[in-house]
């Protein structure tokens, strides 16, 4: 239950971070900045609940140390009436409620880890499918260390780590725009983002904000790859036509980066919209006050007491002559 309580705190932070992202940054085409913000949102959300700042303060108690003895409590005669014995049916009802309340945390914990494990297994199976597909391909290494795997199957173009997978037809057509798009994914290390966010999503499977963050990060990957293509000098109209033509193809793998139709409209809008000017990127600084508020909420204040005798403080002496007296104010 302690881990589940921690995970709920993480969910709240992700929801707060992501809400401000949707309000301030989602429509801007600062793709690299938005990508960094989303990744920091996820990482900070998991780190902040365990970051507890402790402030120390010392209070000096004037006057000599006084030994305080605990009062003696005398036993009082039992004058309270004895409670009536519960009937057997009522006793059974109370026992059932007590058992249910003790089982509920265990059921919640089991459900959480069951779903989390299922999602991790699904991602791992997807990874094995990608590895098998690449293993069955004809692989052509490039001078820059990137491999091109040509599949006999009619797969949609995608990339995984430093490998680009193309169908035989796409490879023989030699469309440079497709190749540049997948090279953009590899050069921006998008596969690393995908693996990280898949693991974090499994830990936050109950949180809708995490799933939306995951979807937006995938979209940003496509925006960055599109910009890589257009910055290489490809014609915008021809590239848009290629996107529409390829987006109606077969679906890919959840771990892979590639052409897909789910973000097609947004990708077209990002390509046709100009790069924003000015200092609009400063809106990303919204993460700083959220971090500050989180650290303030979880901060602790530890108070240490010192006794002062004859005008001089006696450091670390309590009323019983032992160790320093202190307590925490959270």
C-alpha positions in Angstrom: 0.0 0.0 0.0 2.9 2.4 0.6 3.9 1.9 -3.1 0.3 2.5 -4.2 0.2 5.7 -2.1 3.4 6.9 -3.8 2.0 6.0 -7.2 -1.2 8.1 -6.5 1.0 11.1 -5.6 2.8 10.6 -8.9 -0.5 10.5 -10.8 -1.5 13.8 -9.2 1.7 15.4 -10.3 1.5 14.1 -13.8 -2.1 15.4 -14.1 -1.0 18.9 -12.9 2.0 19.1 -15.2 0.2 17.8 -18.2 -2.8 20.1 -17.7 -0.6 23.1 -17.9 1.2 21.6 -20.9 -2.1 21.3 -22.7 -3.1 24.8 -21.8 0.2 26.5 -22.7 2.4 24.5 -25.2 0.5 21.9 -27.1 -0.3 24.1 -30.1 3.2 25.6 -30.4 5.6 24.1 -32.9 8.6 24.2 -30.5 8.8 20.4 -31.0 12.2 19.8 -29.3 11.2 22.0 -26.3 7.8 20.3 -26.0 9.5 16.9 -26.1 11.9 17.8 -23.3 9.0 19.3 -21.3 7.0 16.1 -21.5 9.9 13.9 -20.6 10.8 16.1 -17.6 7.1 16.0 -16.6 7.2 12.3 -16.4 10.6 12.1 -14.7 9.9 14.9 -12.2 6.5 13.4 -11.3 8.2 10.1 -10.3 11.0 11.8 -8.4 9.3 14.7 -6.5 7.3 12.5 -4.1 10.5 11.1 -2.6 12.3 14.4 -2.5 11.7 15.7 1.0 13.5 18.8 2.1 14.1 19.1 5.9 14.5 22.5 7.6 16.1 22.6 11.0 15.3 25.2 13.7 16.5 25.6 17.2 14.4 26.9 20.1 16.1 27.9 23.4 14.2 27.2 26.6 15.2 29.8 29.2 15.8 28.8 32.8 17.5 25.8 34.4 16.7 22.4 33.4 13.9 20.9 35.4 13.4 17.3 35.9 9.8 16.4 35.3 8.5 13.2 36.8 5.6 11.4 35.3 2.5 11.6 37.5 1.4 8.4 39.2 -1.9 7.2 38.0 -3.9 5.4 40.6 -6.1 2.6 39.5 -9.7 3.5 39.7 -12.4 1.0 40.5 -14.3 -0.3 37.5 -17.5 1.6 37.7 -18.4 1.4 34.0 -21.3 -1.0 33.2 -20.3 -4.0 31.3 -21.3 -3.9 27.6 -24.0 -6.3 26.5 -22.8 -9.3 24.6 -23.6 -9.0 20.8 -25.9 -11.5 19.3 -24.4 -14.1 17.1 -25.8 -12.7 13.8 -24.5 -9.2 14.7 -21.1 -10.5 15.6 -20.9 -12.3 12.3 -21.7 -9.1 10.4 -19.0 -7.2 12.2 -16.5 -10.0 11.5 -17.4 -10.0 7.8 -17.0 -6.2 7.5 -13.6 -6.4 9.3 -12.4 -9.1 7.0 -13.6 -7.2 3.9 -11.7 -4.1 5.0 -8.5 -6.0 5.5 -8.8 -7.8 2.1 -9.5 -4.7 0.0 -5.9 -3.3 0.1 -4.6 -6.7 -0.9 -7.0 -6.9 -3.8 -6.1 -3.3 -5.0 -2.4 -4.2 -4.8 -2.9 -7.4 -6.7 -5.0 -5.7 -9.4 -2.4 -2.9 -9.8 0.6 -5.3 -10.3 -1.5 -7.7 -12.5 -2.3 -4.9 -15.0 1.2 -3.5 -14.8 2.7 -6.9 -15.5 0.3 -7.5 -18.4 1.4 -4.2 -20.0 5.1 -4.8 -19.6 4.6 -8.3 -21.1 2.7 -6.8 -24.1 5.6 -4.4 -24.7 8.1 -7.1 -24.5 6.2 -9.3 -26.9 6.0 -6.4 -29.3 9.8 -6.0 -29.0 10.3 -9.7 -29.8 8.1 -9.3 -32.9 10.2 -6.4 -34.1 13.4 -8.4 -33.5 12.0 -11.4 -35.4 10.9 -9.2 -38.3 14.3 -7.6 -38.5 16.0 -11.0 -38.3 14.0 -12.2 -41.3 14.9 -9.2 -43.4 17.8 -8.6 -45.8 19.9 -6.1 -43.9 22.1 -3.5 -45.6 24.4 -1.5 -43.4 25.2 2.1 -44.1 28.4 4.0 -43.6 27.0 5.9 -40.6 26.3 2.7 -38.7 22.5 2.7 -39.4 21.1 -0.5 -40.9 18.3 -0.8 -43.5 16.3 -4.0 -43.1 14.3 -4.9 -46.2 11.3 -7.1 -45.5 9.5 -9.3 -48.1 6.3 -8.4 -46.2 4.2 -5.3 -47.1 5.1 -3.5 -43.9 4.8 0.2 -43.3 8.1 2.0 -42.9 9.3 2.3 -39.3 12.5 2.5 -37.3 13.7 0.8 -34.2 16.9 2.0 -32.4 19.4 2.2 -35.3 17.5 0.1 -37.8 15.1 1.2 -40.5 12.6 -1.4 -41.7 11.2 -0.9 -45.3 9.2 -3.2 -47.5 10.8 -4.4 -50.6 8.6 -2.1 -52.7 9.6 1.0 -50.7 13.3 0.0 -50.9 13.2 -0.5 -54.6 11.3 2.8 -55.2 14.1 4.6 -53.3 12.0 7.4 -52.0 14.5 9.6 -50.1 11.7 11.3 -48.1 10.8 8.1 -46.4 14.4 7.4 -45.6 15.0 10.9 -44.3 11.9 10.6 -42.1 13.1 7.4 -40.4 16.7 8.8 -40.2 15.2 11.7 -38.3 13.7 9.3 -35.7 17.0 7.6 -35.3 19.1 10.8 -35.0 16.7 12.2 -32.4 16.9 8.9 -30.3 13.1 8.6 -30.3 13.2 4.9 -29.5 14.8 5.7 -26.2 11.9 7.9 -25.3 9.4 5.2 -26.3 11.0 2.6 -24.1 11.1 4.9 -21.1 7.5 6.1 -21.5 6.3 2.6 -22.0 7.7 1.6 -18.6 6.3 4.7 -16.9 2.9 4.1 -18.5 2.8 0.6 -17.1 3.4 2.1 -13.7 0.7 4.6 -14.3 -1.8 2.5 -16.3 -4.8 3.9 -14.2 -3.9 7.5 -15.0 -5.5 9.0 -18.2 -3.1 11.9 -18.1 -0.2 9.5 -18.6 -1.8 7.9 -21.6 -2.4 11.3 -23.2 1.2 12.3 -22.4 2.4 9.2 -24.1 0.2 9.9 -27.2 1.4 13.5 -27.4 5.1 12.5 -27.2 4.6 10.1 -30.1 3.1 12.9 -32.1 6.0 15.1 -31.3 8.3 12.4 -32.6 6.5 12.6 -35.9 6.7 16.4 -36.0 10.5 16.3 -35.4 11.0 13.6 -38.1 8.9 15.7 -40.5 11.0 18.8 -39.8 14.1 16.7 -40.5 12.8 15.9 -43.9 11.7 19.4 -44.8 15.0 20.9 -43.6 16.8 18.7 -46.0 15.2 20.5 -48.9 12.2 18.3 -49.9 9.2 19.9 -51.4 6.4 20.5 -48.8 3.5 19.6 -51.2 5.1 16.4 -52.4 5.9 15.4 -48.8 2.3 16.0 -47.7 1.1 13.9 -50.6 3.5 11.1 -49.4 2.2 11.3 -45.8 -1.4 10.9 -47.0 -0.5 8.0 -49.2 1.6 6.2 -46.6 -0.8 6.9 -43.7 -3.5 4.7 -45.1 -1.1 1.7 -45.0 -0.9 -1.1 -42.5 -0.5 -0.5 -38.8 2.8 -0.8 -37.2 4.1 -1.8 -33.8 3.5 0.1 -30.6 7.2 0.3 -29.8 8.3 1.5 -33.3 8.5 4.9 -34.9 7.0 5.3 -38.3 4.3 6.6 -40.7 0.9 6.4 -39.2 -2.5 8.0 -39.8 -3.5 8.7 -36.1 -1.7 12.0 -36.1 -1.9 12.8 -39.8 -4.1 15.9 -39.4 -2.0 17.4 -36.7 1.2 16.7 -38.6 -0.2 18.5 -41.7 -1.1 21.5 -39.5 2.4 21.5 -37.9 4.0 21.4 -41.3 1.9 24.1 -42.8 2.1 26.4 -39.7 5.2 28.7 -39.5 7.6 28.4 -36.6 6.5 30.7 -33.8 8.6 33.8 -33.1 9.4 35.8 -30.0 9.7 34.5 -26.5 6.7 32.1 -26.4 9.1 29.4 -25.3 9.2 31.0 -21.9 5.8 29.5 -21.2 7.6 26.2 -20.6 8.9 27.7 -17.3 5.6 26.8 -15.8 7.2 23.6 -14.6 9.4 25.6 -12.1 6.5 26.8 -9.8 4.9 23.4 -9.9 8.2 21.8 -8.7 8.5 24.5 -6.0 5.0 23.9 -4.8 5.5 20.2 -4.6 8.7 20.5 -2.6 7.0 23.0 -0.3 4.1 20.7 0.4 6.4 17.7 1.2 8.9 19.8 3.2 9.5 19.0 6.9 10.5 21.3 9.8 12.6 19.7 12.6 12.7 21.6 15.8 15.5 21.2 18.3 15.2 22.4 21.9 18.1 23.7 23.9 18.0 24.7 27.5 19.7 27.9 28.7 21.1 28.0 32.3 22.6 31.1 33.8 22.5 33.0 30.5 24.3 30.3 28.5 22.7 27.8 26.2 23.3 24.2 26.9 23.3 22.5 23.5 21.5 19.2 23.4 20.3 19.0 26.9 16.7 18.1 27.6 14.8 18.2 30.9 15.9 14.7 31.7 19.6 15.3 31.0 19.6 13.0 27.9 20.0 13.7 24.2 18.7 16.8 22.4 15.0 17.0 22.3 13.5 17.4 18.8 10.3 16.9 16.9 9.2 17.2 13.3 6.5 19.5 11.9 5.5 18.3 8.5 
